[in-house]
Amino acid sequence: MFRCLSLLGGLVLLLPTPVLAQDVSAPDDPVAYAMSAAPPEVSADATVMDPEGNILREGTNGWTCIPMPGQPMCLDGEWMSWLDAYLNEADEVQTNSLGLAYMLQGDAGASNIDPYAEGPTPDNEWVVTGPHLMIIVPDPALLEGIPTDPTAGGPYVMWAGHPLVHVMVPIEAGGVTPHH
């Protein structure tokens, strides 16, 4: 399954989304749904962009919230660069500073080792993470010493060794559920 997202001009890109066991319908109020991904202090003045890249509301604080079905997200500018790299399957991510992203509604699941996996397999470490914050850094060496095991408790590195490497920070205890 793929979702379209337009970034950097008129280029429409396909965003792979996980295959969900249940159908996730579109929210009745996509702006409010997108804003639910971050604290109100962040989302109140954020731009809201639908998954097709249409601006639903202009913002003023440099954040962009996207009402992805089942997993709304709010991204700062560094994460928007990361998203562009993800969508283009780039070999590197151009980040100049620490970047933050919120997914306070959690996610629908992802492989902890394969950024492009579309569903769980016996060997792709599929995990569903509840409410979380994500962090990217310009130098992946800064992530050394952070566990890569999502079940270790606390923050963990997702996609270690891949250009899209980042830190997942579950906000609730027991916020990571491995898929077996």
N, C-alpha and C positions, 0 to 999 in steps of 0.2 A: 504494500500500500504506500502511496506517495502523496505528499501535500505540496502544493506550489508555494513558493515564497519569492518575492521580488526584492532584490537588494541592489544598491548602487546603479541607479538608472532604470531602464526599462527591461533589463534582463530577468526573465522568469526562470526560476530554478526549482528543482524538485527536492523536497525535503522528505527523506524516508521516515516513516513513523512505524513504531512497533505494531505488529499484528496483535490486536487485543481479543481476548476471549469474548468480551461483550462489545456491542456497538456503542460508541460514545457519540451522542448526538451533539449538534452545535448548541451553544448556550443561548438562552433567550436574550440576554443582554451581553453581547461580546465585550463591550468596554468594561463593564463591571466585573465580568469574569476574568478578563486579562489583568485588571487591577488587583484582583484577589491573589495574584502570584507574589506580591511584595507588600511590605508594610505600607500603610497609608501615607506615611511621610515620603516615601519613594514614588508610589504609584499615582498619587494625587496630581502631580505635575508631569507625569511621563507621557510620551507619545504612545498612542495605541495603534498598532498596525495589525491587520488581519493576516491569516496565514498565506493569503495570496499577494501580500505586499501593499494593500490599499491602506492609506492612512485614515483611521476612523476618528482620531482626535490628535491634534497637534499638541505637543508638550513643550516644556521650557527647561527641564532639568537634566537633559542628556540621557535619560533612561527611555527604553522602548519596551512596552509590554505587548505580548502576542498571545491571543486566546487560542492556543493549540488545543484541540479537543482532548480532554482527559489530562492535560498537563500544561496549564498556562504558565508563562514565564515572563520575567522582567529582566532585561539585560542592559548593562551599561555600555558605553562606546567600545570598550575593549572586547566585550562579549559579542557585540555586533560584528566586529572584525573576525572573531572566532567563528561565529555562525557563517559568515561568508566563506571562510576557509573550509568549514565542514560541508557546506552545500556544494562547493567546488572540488571536494576531495583533494585539497591542496597538500603539498608535501611539507609546508611550514605555515605557521600562524604568525602574522605580524602583530605582536602586542608590544606596547612600549612601557606599560606599567601594570600594576596589579589590576585585575578586572573582577567584578562581582556580578553574580546573577542570582535571582531568587526564583524558587519554585515552591512557594509555601502551600500549594495544593498537592505537592508530591509529583511523581511521574508515573507513567504507565509501564515502565520497565525498560531496561537496556542491558546490553552485554557490558560487563566490566572490562573486557579485553578487546572487543571488536566494535569500533564506532559505527559501523555500517550494518551490523546484524539487525535483521528485521523481526526476530523472534527468538525464543529460547531454544537452545540445543543442549545436548548432554555435556558439551565441552566449552560453552562460551560464557560461563559465569554470569548468567542472567540474574539481575536483581531489580527489585522494585523498591524505590526509595520514597519514603513519606516526605513531609515538608523538609526542604533543605535549601542551603545556600551553596553556591558553587564559586570557586576561586580559580583564576588563571594567573600565571606569573610569566614575565618575559623570559626567564631563564629556568627551564625545567630542573636544573641542578638544585634549585631552591626547595624542591619537593622531596629531596633525599631524606630518609628517616621517617616519612609519613607512611603508615601501612598501606598496602595495596589490597588487603583483604577487607571487603565491605562488611563482613560479619565480625570484625575484630572489636567493634564498638568505637564510636567517635568518627572523626574525619578519616577519609581514605582517598587514595589516589586512584582515579579512573583513567583507563587507557594509558597506563605507564608505557613509556618507550615509543609512543605515537605522538605526532605533532599536536594532536588535539588533547593531550594530557591536561588534566585539571583535578582539583580537589573537590570532593563532595563532602559537605558538612551537614549531616543529618541534624535536625533541630530537636527531634523528639527521641527519647530513649526507645530502643528497639525499632528505630525507623527504617531499617533495611531488611527486606525479606528476600532471601535467595530463592530462586526457582529451581526445583529439583525435578 
